[in-house]
């Protein structure tokens, strides 16, 4: 497409002495492969009839004849649209490029750029819910797009290993199981927590040092304690006072470097369980993070920064707390240090931005979260802008909605009615098992990731497990099967011929023209950081291939050479697209 734009731009300069932005679009197939409205855009500045301008441009375009660019037809439509149909020589050249280059169509938007992508952001002491799965899938795909465009990507996540949720969990543990009063070795403390999480185990196991329950059981136990602690915090005034004190105790652990007290042993044991649980889940879904930033690491940096910038007037004292006044900027005011002298989420995010800059000196920081903190992040970034303008300017906050099952109510880990991330995996595996008689992580994850990514970021997503495994609809399962079918064709044929085709029939041409859209789709997806554009294209491409395969025999046909090449090019582009989405492209299904 770039060369076509260059050719038309040169014609416009030569004819009218004007530098114009030529925009090409893909019209309905019956009108051509490309269309441009350049004549309509030039009509007013040139003071001429747009159709006359179009006729002048079209006359020269018809004369363009070289080895890599040949228009089969150049036609004028309506008031002055120019419709272009690509010639066979151009298509043959592009097919050769597709087969020869592993990076066909890859843009260089992020060449030599350092980008930090932050997403997933799980909190220790809590269960991973469907939102964590969603943002992990989205974050991986966006990171893949940036890497494809030449960026050096550092994938990180951020979570609250300190804060009220931790205090609520630990309070409930001590209240119900009296763990805080146990003066014993670390092994006994761990054993008491394990036993409490598995009360239906045989009595002999309750006294066994080998009683090591699954990570899921341990996390479920902590999740129950969090729900109980939250209920106590909201309904019981003395409990709320105690939990506030627990919150201070957790921060003090880090200041005192305490790993030995009973309270510390419980805290560090549970935090380690959480990290093990996170790592196991990320391994299962194929997510890899370079660094995990716990709030305990960013809190002190954020606290010190806010205190320092308070002296410079960026933050102000208000009723014993320290706030940023967002009203002058059309935002709201938020607390960065509470009246107890502890950093809030806001201050921790300030510390996180500074830590990421110190670690990576990034050209861009991309933060991917749910859309419930849009206004929150605007205040945080506006406050940072006052003392580190480039840090704020180079931070991009992308947001998405919630994942909901059809007819389901809004879920909350505070109430304990949330949908766990593993529940979604099991749900889709069951649907795949019912539909196909088998299921594994490759097919399950392919179905889930595509179902999440095919929707534009922003609005809530209604997830239909049954539809996600539909082998004939717009699903990851359909695309995985389509790739396997193409691989089966190629296995039967063997070696891919290298002769360059001289012409294309109707169905060959239709598939080939669709394949040439790939660079344009990639450029748009990278520019907008929009994985759904890749999904839409891959589905349309698979449908085009299906029509081709139904009407164009490959093996043993006189036109087997060009058709085999088309199948190979199709499989390569489908595989590349699925890779961006984090979906395995199986060779057999």
N, C-alpha and C positions, 0 to 999 in steps of 0.2 A: 504493500500500500504506500509506503514512504516514497518509492520511486515514482509511482503514479502521481502523487502529490507534487513531487519535484518537477515532473514533466509539465503538468498543468500550470504550475506556478511560473515556470519559464515562459510558456506560451503567453500567459497574461502579461508578463513583463515586456515581452517582445512586441505584443500587439498594442498594449495600452499604456506602457511605461508606468505600471502600478505594481507595488508589492502587496499581494493579497494573501490572506489566510484561506487556503483551499481546504474545505472539509468534505471528506468522502463518507457516504453512508451506504448501508446495505439495503437496497430496496427489495420488494417482493421479487422472487426469482423470475417471474414472467417479464419483468421490466429490465433486468440486467443483473450484473454482479456488483456494480458500484453505481452511485449517482452523486452528482454534485450540483449545488445551487449557486455556484460562483457567478454565473451570469446575472442572476437576480440580485446578488449582493453588489455587483458592479454597476447596475443600471442607474441608480440614483447619483452616485459620484460622477459617473461619466455622462449623465444626462441623455441616455440612449435607451432604446427598446431592448429589454433583456433577451428576447428571442433572437434578435439580430446579433447581439453579443455572443450568445450560445452558438449560433451558426458559424461565426468566425472561428471560435475556439474548436468546435467540432471538426471543421474542415481540416485544420492542422493535425488534430488528434488522429484522424483517419490515415494520415500519411506517416505516422510513427511506425517504423519497421526496423527492429533490431533483434538480436539474438535472445534477448531476455524480456522484451516488452512488445507485445503485439495485441491490439484490440481487435476482436473478432467483429464487433459492431460498435458504432458510436451513433446514438440516436438522441433527438431532442424531443422532449415531452412537455406538454402544458405550456406555461408562460415562459419557460426557458431552462428547465431542468435538462441536464446532460446525463444520459444513461449509458453506461459502459459495460460491454461484455468482454471478458478476458479471452484472449486467443490461446490456441493450443500450445504454441511455443512458450508462452509465459507460464502456463500451467505445468508443462513438462519441466521447465527450469526449476520451478518451486518444488515440484515433487522430488527432484534430485537433491535440492537443499534439505528437504525434510529427512531423506534417507541418509544423507551424509553427515548431518550435524546433530549431536545429542542435545544441543542447546538451541534448536531451531525456535525462533520467535522470541527468545528471552530478551527483555529490555535491560538497559543498563542504568536504570533510574537511581539505584543506590550504590553504584560503583564507588568503591573506596570510602564508603560511609560506615561509621560505627553506630549501631542501633541497639538499644536495650529494650527488650520487650518484657513487660511485667504482666503476669496474668495468673489465674487460678487462685492465688492468695488464700490458702486454707489456714484455719486457726487451730493450733494444737488444743487438745482437751475437748474438741468437738468433732462430729462426724462429717465426712465429705458428703454433701448433698448434690442433687442433680445440677444445681447452678455451678458447682465446681467442675463437674464434668463438661458442661456446656462451654464455660469460659476457657477451659483447658483445650478443648477441640478448636474453638475459635482462635485462641492465641497461637496454637501450633500452626494453623493454616496461614495466619497473617505473618508469622515469623518465616514460614516457608516461602511466601511470596517475596518478602524482603530479601531473603538469601538468594532466591532465583534471580533477582534484579541486581545482584552483585554486592549486597550489604553484608557486613560482618556483624552477625546477630549474637547477642548475649541474652539468653533466656533466663529470667529470674522470677522468683515469686516472693511474696511478702505476707507474713501472718502474725497473729497476735498471741505470742507466748506469755504476754503479761496483759493485765487489764481485768475488768470486772468479770468477764466470762470465766477467767481462770479462778478468780476468787470465789465465784458462785459454786464452781465445781468442787473446789477443795473444801469449802465450807460444808457442802452436802456430804462429802466423804467423811469428814470428821464428825459431823452431827449424827449420821446414821451408823457409822461403823467404829467411831471412837478411835480412829487411827492416830490422831494427834497425840494421844496419851500413851502410845506404845513406845516404850523405851527399849528398843531391841536392835538387832542387826538389820542391815539393809535387806537381807534375804527374807526375813520374817515380815517386814513391811510390804515387800512385793507380794509375798505369799498371801497376806491378809487381803490385799486388793484383788488378787486373782481369785481367791476363794469367794469373796463377796460378789464377784461378777459371774459366778457359776454355782449358785446355791443348790442346784439340783444334781450336782455331781455326787458320786458315792462318798460316804464319810471318809473312806480310806484315802481318797484323793485330796481331801481337804487338809490332810496332814503330810502330804507328800511334797518333797522339794522338787519333784519332777513334774508337778502339775502346771504345765505351761500352756495356757489356752491360746486360741487363735487371736490374731490381731483384731479381727472383727469383734470378738467377744470382749476384749479389753476396751475397745473404743465404744462399744455399746454401753458398757458399764459407765464410762465417763460421761457419755451422752445423757444417760438417765440421771446422773448426779447433777449435770448442768441444768436439766429441766427442773429438778427438785430445788436446786439453789436459786434459780430464777423465780420460781414460785414463792420461795421464802423471802427473797429480796423485795418482791412486789407486794406481798400480803402481810408481812410480819416486820414491824418497825424495829424491834431488837435485833432480828436477823439481818436487816439491812445495815444497821450500825456495825454488826460483827463482820459482815462481808466487806464493808468499806475498810475495816482494819485489816482484813485478810489481803485486800488489794495492796495496801501499803507494805505488808509483810513480803509479798511476792517481789515487789520492786527492791525491797531491802536485801533479798537473797543475792541479787546481782551486785549491789553496792558492797556487801560484806563478803562476796565470793564464797557463799555458804553452800556447801554440798554435804554437810555432816549432820546437821540437826534433823530431827524426825520430820519436821515440816519440809525441809529441803529435800530429804530423800524421797518423800512422796511426790513432790513437785517434779524433780528431775526424772524419776522413774516414769511418771505419766507423760512427761514431755517426750521422752525417748520413744515410748510406745507410739505416740502420735506421729513422730517423724518416720518410724519404721512403717507405719500404716500408710502414710502419704507415699513413701517411696515404692511400696508394693503396688499401690493403686496406679501410680504413674507408669511403672513398668508394664502393667497390664494394658494400659490404653496407649502406650507408645509415646508418652510425653517425657522429655528430658530437660532438666533444669540445671544450669551451670552454677547457680547460687541461690540460696534461700536466705532472705533477710528477715530475721525475727524482730519483732517490735522491741525486744529488750536491747537489741543492738542499735536501733535507730532512735530510741526514746531519749537517751542521754544527749545525743547529738542534736536532736530537735529541741530539747529543753534548753540546752546551752545557747543554741542559735536564737531562739525566741527571746531569751533573757537578754542576749547581746543586742538584738534588734529593737528590743523594748527601749533601750537607752537612746536609740536613734529615732524613736517615734513611730516605728512601723507597727508595733503592738502597744496596747495601752492597758493599764490596770482598770478593772471594773468589779466592784464588790468583792474584792479579795482575789479575783481571778485575773488572768491576762487574756485579752481578746484582740482580734483584728476587726476593725470597723469597716465593713464592706459597703455600707450605705453610700459613701461618695462615689463608688464604682458601680452602683446599681445592683449590688449584691447584699447579702445579709451579714450580720455580725456573728462570729463564731468564737468559742472559747478554745484557746490553745494550751493554757495551763489552768487547771481547776483550782478551787479555793484551798484544796489540800496540798497544793504545790506540786501536783503530779501532771505529767504531760498527757494531753488528750490525744485522740486519734489524729487530730490536725497537726499537732506538734511532731508526732511520730512520722507523719507523711512528709513534713518539712525535713526531718532528719533523713528519711529514705531518699529523697531527691538529692540531698547533699552527698550521701554515701554512694549512690549510683554514679554521680559525677566523679567523685574521688576515685572510684574503682575503674571506670571505663572511659571517662572523657568523651562521652558520646556526642554524635552529631544530632541524634534524635532519641528521645525516650518515649516509647509507646506504652501507655497504661490501658489495659483492657479490663473493664469491670461491668457490673450491672448498672442500669441507668438510674438506679435509685440514689446514686451519689453524684449526679451531674452538678447540682448546685454546690454541694460540699466541695468538690474538686475545684470549681471555679474560684471559691474563696481561698482555698489553700494556694493555688497557683498565683492568684492575684497578690497574695501576701508575699510570696517568694519573689514576684516580679519587682517588688519595691527595693530589694537589696541584691538580687541576682537575676537581672532581667533576661539574660540569655538562657539561663536554666529554665525559666518559665516558658520563654518563647519556643524552646526546642523540645517541649513536652507536649505530646498529643494524647488526649484522653478519648478513647473509643468506648462506647457503651452498647450494651445489649439488654433486651428485656428478659423476663422470667420464662422458664420452661414450665408448661402446664400440661397435664393430661386432660383430655377432653372431659369437660364437666367437673373437673377437680377444683377445690377451693385453694386459695393462696396458702402456701405451706410456710412453716416457721420452725426453725430448730429450737426457738425459745419455748414453743408450745409442745414440741415433740411430735408434730404431725407432718414432718417433712418427708420428702421422697429421697432416699439415699441414692448416691451415685451407683452403688453396686446393684440396687434394686432395678435400675434402668437396664443395666447389662443383663441381668437375669431375665427380665421381662422380654427383652428382644430375643435373647437366646431361646426362650420358650416358644416365641412366635415363629422363629426360623425353624425350630425343631418340628413344630406342627405342620409348617408349610412344606418343608423339604426333607424331613426325616432325619436331619442331622444339623448340628450347629457347632461352631468353634469361634474363638475370639476374632479370627480374620473376617468371617462373615458378619458376626455380631457388631464388631466395631465399624465395619464398612457401612452397615445399615444405619447405625446411630450417627456417625460423623456426617454422613451425607444428609440425613434428615435435619440435623442441626444447621449445617452450613448452606443448604440450598435457599435459606431465607435471608433476606437482607437484614443486616444488623439494625437493632433499634426497638422494634415492637416485640411484644410477648410472642412466644412460640408455642403453638398447640401441637404437642407431640403425640402421634398416633403409632404405637408400636406395630400394629398389624400392617399399616401402610408402608412402614419403613423396610419391610422385607418383601414387598411386592416385586416379583420377578419381571413384570411387564410394565410397570409404571415408572414414575420419576423417582427412582430409589438408588441407593448405593448397591443394593443386591443386583439390580438390573445392569448397572454399569460394570460390576465385577464379572457377571456372566457374559456380558458383551465382549470384554477383554479376553476371557477364556475362550470364547468362540473364535475370535480372530486368531488366537494362538494355535487353536486346533487346526484351522485352515492352513496356517503356515507350516505346521509340523508335517502335514500330509504332503505338501509341495516340496519341502526341503529348502534348498538354496534359493535366495531371492535374486532374480535376474537383474543385471545391471544395465541392460540396453535402455536408452532413453526413448520414451514413447513419442510418436509423431502426431497422434490425434487421440481424441477421447469421445466415446459415445455418450448418449444422454445420461445414463446412470453413473458412469465413470466420472463424467464432468461434474455432476451434481455433488458427488462425494469430494472430488478434488477441490472444488470451489469452497465447500464448507471447511475443508482442512486449511485453506489459506486464511481463514478468519482467526486462527489460533494466535498469531502475533498481536493482532488488534485486541483480542480478549485479554491476553496477558498484560498488555500495556495498560488497559483500563483497570484491570483488577489490582495491579500494583499501584497505580496512581491513586485509586480510591481505597486501597487496602480492603477490597471487597471480594472475599472468597465465593460469594454466591454467584458472581459473574462466571467463574470457572464452572460451577455446577450447572448453570443454565446452558452453557455452551456444550459441555460434555454430554448432557442429555440429548440436546438437539443433534449433536454429531452422531451419537449412537443410533438415533432414529434414522438419520440419513444413511448410515452404514447398513442398517437393517433393510431399508428399501433397496439399496444397491445389491445386497447379498441375495435378496429374493428374486432379483431380475437379471443378475449378471453372474453366470457360472464362472468359477475361477479355475479349478483343477481340470486339466484336459481340454480347455477351451482355446481356440486360436488366439484369443486376446488374453491369455493367461499371464503374459509378461507384465503388461501394464496393470492388470487387476491384482496380481500378487504384490506388486509394488504399492498399490493403493492400500491393500490390507495391511502391509507392513508399516506404512506411514500412519495409518489409522491407529494401529495398536500402539505405536510409539507415542503418539500425541495423547491417546486415552490414558496410557500408563503415566505419562508426565503429569497430566492433569490430576489423576487420582493421587499421585505422590504429593502434590501440593496440598491436597485435602487431608493428607495423613492416612490414606486408605490403600491397603495392599491391593495390587493388581494381580490376581491369581492366573496362572497359566492353564490350570485345570479346575473344574468345579463339578 
